[in-house]
């Protein structure tokens, strides 16, 4: 078994693609429109579909707003230099909602940003 992807419903597909590809530097792996069902699927990630986990962005053409709910947590992305990445994100005009620093009750360095739909994304400093 292998973890394939996580699906997020998005309000504006182009805005979300710009965020994930430009701000988070993911690659668009594949995109497909389904005119009969009036939706589009876009798969993004840091590697190819066969060897990495992807994010699936689902855009339902007639839906303009979703309720995120309080059960959803966040997406976590490991980064090598969290301070530089957060500075780059800010230089690209995006807001870092929690500046890099140790997590509460721990020593792991984390930061948070929000995607255009309000989904939280945690950046975690990893040492390679």
Residue, then its C-alpha position, 0 to 999 in steps of 0.5 A: x500500500x502507498x499513500x497517493x494523494x489528499x484532495x482539497x476542494x478549491x473555489x478558484x482553480x487558477x488562483x490555487x494553482x498559482x499558489x501551490x506552483x509559485x509560492x510552494x514551488x510544486x509542479x502540476x503533474x496532470x490536469x483534466x476537465x470533466x465537462x459532463x460532471x462540471x469539475x476539474x481535477x489538478x494533481x500537484x506535488x514535488x515528484x512524479x505520481x508513481x513515487x510521491x504523494x500528491x495534492x489533488x485540487x478539485x474545482x466544481x465549476x458551479x460551487x463558489x464557496x466551501x465550509x472548511x469545518x473544524x475537524x480538518x487540521x492542515x497539510x505539512x511540508x518538510x523544508x530544509x531552511x524554514x527561515x529562508x523559505x518564509x522570507x521568500x514566501x513573504x517576498x512573493x506577497x504571501x502572508x506567513x500566519x505563524x513565523x518560524x519558531x519552536x512548536x509549543x512544548x517542543x523543539x521542532x521549528x515550524x511555521x504556518x501559511x494559509x492557501x487561497x481557500x483558507x487551508x492551513x499549511x504547516x512548514x516543518x524544518x527537517x534536517x537532511 
